[in-house]
Amino acid sequence: MMSSSLGLLLNTLSITLNIYFVLLIIRVLLSWFPNFQGSQFMLILGQLTDPYLDLFRRFIPPLGGMDFSPILAFFILQAVTQAVQQLAIQTSGSFSAFY
């Protein structure tokens, strides 16, 4: 029962992290299009993703007008997601993206 609940929690966390990864990709891609800057969608997306990206912007300043901090942010998020998925497998014996 306990491992089942923990497995469900870890699977849910993994799905949430994957959704967040997609939001980060959308944020980075749309930042290249000036027409989207200032739109309501970008403001909401920025509120969701900028706090995480700002953690990396402190260490990796823009270079030549290019912000390379999302690259490190992507790697770290993927590593955490994979670790959560491995824990889910070890805890429940399987990993399911959908329950």
C-alpha positions as CSV (number, residue, x, y, z in Angstrom):
1,M,0.0,0.0,0.0
2,M,2.7,2.4,1.0
3,S,4.9,1.7,-2.0
4,S,1.8,2.0,-4.2
5,S,1.0,5.4,-2.9
6,L,4.6,6.5,-3.2
7,G,4.8,5.1,-6.7
8,L,1.7,7.1,-7.6
9,L,3.2,10.2,-6.1
10,L,6.4,9.8,-8.0
11,N,4.6,9.0,-11.3
12,T,2.6,12.2,-10.8
13,L,5.7,14.2,-10.0
14,S,7.4,12.8,-13.1
15,I,4.4,13.8,-15.3
16,T,4.4,17.2,-13.8
17,L,8.1,17.7,-14.5
18,N,7.6,16.6,-18.1
19,I,4.8,19.1,-18.6
20,Y,7.1,21.8,-17.1
21,F,9.8,20.8,-19.5
22,V,7.4,21.3,-22.4
23,L,6.5,24.7,-21.0
24,L,10.2,25.7,-20.9
25,I,10.6,24.6,-24.5
26,I,7.6,26.7,-25.5
27,R,8.9,29.7,-23.5
28,V,12.4,29.5,-25.1
29,L,11.0,29.1,-28.6
30,L,8.5,31.9,-28.4
31,S,11.1,34.3,-26.9
32,W,12.6,34.3,-30.5
33,F,9.4,35.8,-31.9
34,P,8.9,39.5,-31.0
35,N,5.2,39.4,-31.8
36,F,4.6,37.2,-28.8
37,Q,6.5,39.4,-26.3
38,G,4.1,41.1,-24.0
39,S,1.1,38.9,-24.9
40,Q,-1.0,37.5,-22.1
41,F,0.1,34.0,-22.9
42,M,3.8,35.0,-22.6
43,L,3.2,36.8,-19.4
44,I,1.6,33.7,-17.8
45,L,4.3,31.4,-19.3
46,G,7.0,33.8,-17.9
47,Q,5.5,33.7,-14.5
48,L,5.6,29.9,-14.5
49,T,9.1,29.4,-16.0
50,D,11.2,32.5,-15.2
51,P,11.7,31.7,-11.5
52,Y,13.3,28.4,-12.5
53,L,15.3,30.0,-15.4
54,D,16.5,32.9,-13.2
55,L,18.3,30.4,-11.0
56,F,20.6,29.6,-13.9
57,R,20.7,33.2,-15.3
58,R,22.6,34.1,-12.1
59,F,25.5,31.8,-13.1
60,I,25.3,32.0,-16.9
61,P,25.0,35.6,-18.1
62,P,23.8,36.3,-21.7
63,L,26.6,36.2,-24.2
64,G,26.3,38.3,-27.3
65,G,22.6,38.8,-26.7
66,M,22.0,35.1,-26.4
67,D,20.7,33.5,-23.2
68,F,22.3,30.1,-22.7
69,S,21.0,29.5,-19.2
70,P,18.0,27.4,-20.5
71,I,20.4,24.8,-21.8
72,L,21.6,24.1,-18.2
73,A,18.1,24.4,-16.9
74,F,16.9,21.7,-19.4
75,F,19.8,19.3,-18.5
76,I,19.1,19.7,-14.7
77,L,15.3,19.3,-15.1
78,Q,15.8,16.2,-17.3
79,A,18.2,14.7,-14.8
80,V,15.8,15.3,-11.9
81,T,12.9,13.8,-14.0
82,Q,14.9,10.7,-14.8
83,A,15.9,10.3,-11.1
84,V,12.2,10.5,-10.1
85,Q,11.3,8.0,-12.8
86,Q,13.9,5.6,-11.5
87,L,12.7,6.0,-8.0
88,A,9.1,5.3,-9.2
89,I,10.4,2.1,-10.9
90,Q,12.3,1.0,-7.8
91,T,9.4,1.8,-5.5
92,S,6.5,0.3,-7.4
93,G,8.3,-2.1,-9.7
94,S,7.1,-0.2,-12.8
95,F,6.8,3.2,-14.2
96,S,3.6,4.4,-15.9
97,A,3.2,7.8,-17.5
98,F,-0.5,7.4,-17.1
99,Y,-2.5,5.7,-14.4
